[in-house]
Amino acid sequence: MRFVTLFSILVFVISLAVTCESATTKPKTKTIQAKTQTQTQTQKSIGRKDINVLVLCYDPILKTQGNLKLHEYMHWSDPYKLTLKLVEDLREASYGYVNYHVVDIIEYDGYPTKRNGFTYNEKTFLEVLKDPSKAVRGTTGFAHMFKQFDLEKKIKEKNISEIWLWGSPWFDWDELHWKIPGDKIPYQTDNPWFYRPYDIPDIGRTIWIMGFSYERGEGEALEDFCHRIESVMSLTVGKGVWDHKKNGNNPWVKFTRIDRDFPGESEVGSCHCAPNSVGDYDWDNMKEVWTYADDWLTYPNLPRKKKLLNAETGGWKGIVGHHMWFMKHIPHSPGVTDGFYNNWWEYIVNYDEAIKKLPPPGATFQKAKVAMYAGD
């Protein structure tokens, strides 16, 4: 394993100590620097949540290709630059509430092991890059991952709440995964995609594993996070249902209305759809629609003031533009309404503490009957 090469960035002022580990060498301490939040963000913030992250980067060194790392050989994104950008983006999108701290980095010169026990080597994986039909099906084995890297110990020693995976296509993990102790979700659901524990070990606290790809960029990484928002909000404020026909007046469900389904009555939309989208990923649409989207900036106070907007005038143009705009419209005011925090970020990044301090009304906390326990 080769140590991570970290870089310096100007005007960055908060130092975060991280460790790059090898099975055969002693850990070395490096420094990642992240931008400080602006005064404006501090003024808008309703508080601050510090969240410790472990970055686990599968970036094998290709011995037959000049000892280049996989992401270098393929001319893909730098996972560490993307990590820093995500830290900054989430702080900005939450008005200073979400503060991620990378407290550990493991860069692994190898490939993840699947639940069926299969692991690529350099030869077999390079063949897949040339001919994707040779890819071996099967999801990543999280139980094996936890054992291989002693993750439970690291999580407890460093108070880690999230693991951010970086890797390549065909490493076969999901956009997001999360494990709640005992799989006891607040409300039962019929949608398995809301809760995705797979075979993550139960360590007595909720753990998030974000599955990022260095083949893609900032926008796709933000999209993973937007899908996380959809999952956790559907299981909390949404009470296990995200369906406009079944619970259309629920605040979370109402938040996701778009003009296509509610002409002249759109709200913010979802990860894939802006207020004026006619289909998934339609973030550049210049058709003007009436939307209440900006009402949600002051939730639970919804003044019901429509604005005639499109992708340009609304500020949601492009994948990065849309996802940042979407997250900035997540309710973030102090207080409680109908038994739920007005600051929905509490559920998104502070789940255990949020439901302990304020149990959702009518929550049963029973083992999830429908969930992504298994994969291919």
N, C-alpha and C positions, 0 to 999 in steps of 0.2 A: 504493500500500500504506500502511496506517495502522499505527503502532506499537502493540504490545501494551500494554494498560493493566493493570499489575500492582497488587497489593493488599498491604496489610499485615495480618499475623495475629499476635495477641498470643502470648506465651510461646514464640515461635520464635527459635532462637538461632544456627543455622548459616546463613551467607549464601553463596549460590551466584550468581556473576556470570553473566549471560546476555546475549546480543546479539540484538536484533530488527533484521532487515536489510531494506533496501529497495533496489531497483535504481536509484533516483534520489536517494536521500539517504544520508548517512553513517550507519553503524551507531551506535546508542545503547546504552549499557550500563545495564541495570536490575538489580534485585536480587530474587531469590526467596529466601524463608526457609523452612527446614524444621525440624521438631521434632527436638530431640536425642533419642537413644535413652535409655531409662531405665536405672538401675543394674541392675535385674533382668534386662533384656535383655542388658546387657553381661556379667553373670555367667553367663548361659546360653549366650552365643555361643561358638562354637569358633574364632572369628577374625573378620575383617572383610574384605570385598571391596568396594572402591570402583569404581563403574562410571559412566562418563561417558555422558550422554544428550544427544542433540539432539532438541528438540521441533519438529516441522514441522506447523503448524496452518493448514489451508486453511479460512479463515473470511471469505469474500468480503463486501465492503461493498455492500449493496443500494441502489443509487442511486435506484431508483424507490420505495423503502420507507423514506424518511427517513434514509438513510445508516446504517441499522442493520446490524450484522454479522449474518450468517446465523443464528448460534446465538441472538442476541438477538431477532431478528425471529420466530423459531419458539418462543421461550421454552424453549429447551433448556438443557442444563447448561453451566456455565462450564468450558472445557477446562483452564484454568490451576489452578482450585481442584481439579479432578479429578486433575491431574498431581501436585500436592502431596500429595493424599490417597493416591495410589498409592505415592509415594515412602515415605510413612510406613507404609502397610500392608505393603509388602514388607519393610521393615526389621523390623517387629513379627513378621510371619509367619515370618521366618527367624532369629528370636532374635538380631537384630543383625548377622547375617552380610552381608546384601544392603544396600548403601548406594549408592543412586542419587544422582548429582549432575547436575543440569541445567546444562550448560555453554554451551548455545547454544539460542536460540529463533528460528525463522523463522515469522512470521505472514504468510501469503500472501493477498493480496486477489484471489483468483481460484479457478479450479477445476482439479483434476488432469487431466492428459492421459492418455487411455487408450492401450493398446498399439496400437490400430488408428488412432491419431492424432486421435480425436475429443476435443473439449473443449467442455463446456457454456459458455454465457454466461448473463448474468442472466435474460434473457427465456426461454431454453429451459429453464433449471433451475427457475424459478418455475412453469413449465407442468408440469414433472414433479412438483413438490410438490402441485399441484392434481390431477394425473392421472398416477399412477405408471406407467400403461401406456405413457406416452410416453418412459420411460427408455430410454436407448441402452445396449445390452449391450456388455460389454467390460471387462476388468480394467485396473487402473491400470498405466501404463507406468513401471516403476522405472528403466529405462535412461534414459528421458527425464527423470525426476525428478532423477536423479543429475547429469545434464548441466545442467539448468536451474538448480539450486541449488549447483552445484560441491561436491557432497557428499563426494566422495572426498577432496578437499583438506581440507575441514573435519574429516573423520574422522581423517585422519592428523595434522593440526596440533594437534588437541585430544584425541587419543587416545580417540575416541568409539567405544563398543562397540554402542550401540543408537540407533535412530531411533524416536521415538514419534510416529506420525501421529495427528492429530485432524481429523475431518471429518464429513460428513453421510452419511446413506443415499444410495445411488446414486453415491457416489464410487468404489465398486467396488474396494476392497482387502479382503484377508482379515483374519482375527483376528490372525494372526501370519505372519511370513515370515522365513526365515533362509537365508543363503548361506554355505556352507563353501567354502574355497578348493578349486577343482577339482571341487567337488561330491563329494568323496571321503568318503563316510560310513563309519563303522566297520564296520557290518554291513548287508548288503543286506536289503531289505524288500519285501513285496508290497503294502504300504499306502502310496499316494502322499501321504496327508495327514501322514505323519510328517516328511517333508522338503519344504519349500515355498520353493524358491529363485526361482520365476518368472523374470523377466529382470533380477534384481539383478546389477549388474556384479561381477565377481570382482576384489577389491581386495587379495587376499593375506592376508586375515584374516577370521574369521567375523564377520558383521554380522547383527544382529537388527533387524527392522522390525516394530514392533507397530502394528496397525491399529485404533485406538480410534475411537469415535463419540460426539460430544457430544450426539447425540439421546438417548443412554442415560445410565446413571449409574455409580456406583462398582462396583456388583455386576457389571455386564456387562463393565467394564474388567478386573476381577479374573478374570472367566471367561476372557477372552482369555489371561490369564497362566496360568490353570490348564490350558488346552489346550496352551499352550507346554510346560508341565511334562510333559504326556502325550506330546507329540511327542519331546522330547529324551530322556526316560527310556526310551521304547520303542526308540530308536536306540542307547542306551548300555547301561544295565543290562539292559534287555529283549532285547538282541541282535537287534533288528529285528523282533521278534514280540511282539504283545500279544494273546494268545489263550489262554484258560484251558484249552482242550483240547490245545493244542500244547506249551505250556511253563508249565503251571499252577503249578509249584513255583519258578519264577523269582521272586526277591524283588519285582521291580517288578510282575509280573503278580499275584502273591499279594496284594500291597498293595491291589489294586483289587477284591478280592472283595466282593460284597454278599450279603445274606441271601436275596434272591430266587433267586440261582443256587446259593448254598451255605448252605442253612438251618442256622442255629445256629452257623455258622462264618464269619461276615462279618469283614472287616478294615476298611480305611478307605473304600474305594470310589474313585470317579473324579470328574471335574469335574461331570458331570451327575447322578451318583447317590451318595447317602449310604448308609451301611450298611443302612438299612431302606427305601430307595426301591423302589417297584414299577415305576417308569418314569423317564424323563428329567425332570429339573427338579423331582423330588418331594422337596423339601428340608424340608417342613413336616410330614411324616408323624409322627403320634404313636403309631404302633404300636411296641411295645417289641421289640427283638431282641437276641440275644446277640452281642456283637462283641468282637474282639480289638484294636480300633482303637488303644487307648492303648498297646498293646505297642510300636507303632512309634515312640513317643517316645524309646525307649531302644535302638532298632536299632543294632547287630546283636543285642543282648541282647533276645530275645523271651520274656518269662516265661510267655506263654500263659495269661494271666488274663482270662477273659471278664467283660464287664460287660453288664448288661441296661439298654439305653439307647433313647431315642427322640430326636426332633429337639430337644425342650426340654432333657431331662436330659443329652443328649450334647453340646449346645452348637453344633449345626450348623443351627439353624433360620434360614430365609430365605436369599436369594442371597448377601448379604455374609457373614452368619454362617457359611454352609456353606463358602464359598470360603476364608475365613480359617482356619476349622477344618481344612479339607483341607490347606492349605499348612503349617499349624503341625505337622501330622503327618508331613510329609516328613522322612525320616531326616536327622539333622544332627549326628551324633556324629563325633569324630575317628577316624582310622584307616582301615584297608582290610580288606575281606572278599571273598574269592574274586576278587581282582584289581580290585575296584571300590571307589571311595571310599565310606565310610559316610555322608559328608555329600553327599547327592545334589544339594545346591545348587551344588556345584562344576560339575556338568554343565549345570545350568540357567542359570547366569549367568557361568560362567568356563570355557566349553567348550574353547577353544584351549589354555589353560594346563593344564587338567585332563588332556586326552588326551595332551598332550606329556609331562607329568611321569609319568603312569601310563597307558600305552597299554592300552586294554581287552583282556582276554585273547581271543586268536583273531581280533582285528579285522583286516580285510583292507584297509580304506581305499581302496576302489575307487569309481569314479564311480557315483553312484546310477542304477540301471537303471529304477527306478520312483520318480517324484517329481512334484511339481506344477511342472513346467517351464513349462507353458502354462496359459492360462485361457480364458474365453469370448471 
